[in-house]
Amino acid sequence: MFCNHMEKENALKDKSFAFAVRIVNTCRYLRSKHNEYKLSDQLLRSGTVIGALHREAEQAESTPDFIHKLAIAQKECYETMYWLELFHATELIETKSFESIHADACELMRIITAILLTTKTKQSIAKK
């Protein structure tokens, strides 16, 4: 089970970085094509911080610190999904692009949630 947990963390590291690159490119598109700066800044912030928070969590001082940092990454991922949905609903992002990047966000959310559940379960078992 421990190896599976580590595989998920490595997948999160790689996928969150690739996702951040996609977010940066999406924001560039929104700025150049639609002259959209204010809302794209929100997307840029929330979409790129997911990976940064995971990197912080890797260096956590304790299990509760790890959980806390990863839980914030989970919230940021959910916020990113909101901004993507808003840009799609207002036709600033085309459906094909939206579906692809939104699917990536959903995958990140599943990985983060799985790691959090595994870590919390292990923590509660260790306390007994």
PEBEL-V874754 format. One record per pair of residues at least 6 apart in sequence whose C-alpha atoms are under 6 Angstrom apart, sorted by the first residue. I is the first residue (numbers start at 1). J is the second residue. If there is no record, write none. Layout:
BEGIN
i: (I & I)
j: (J & J)
END
This chain:
BEGIN
i: (16 & 17 & 20 & 20 & 27 & 30 & 31 & 43 & 43 & 46 & 46 & 47 & 50 & 53 & 53 & 57 & 57 & 60 & 87)
j: (51 & 51 & 47 & 48 & 40 & 36 & 37 & 80 & 83 & 76 & 80 & 80 & 73 & 69 & 73 & 66 & 69 & 66 & 93)
END
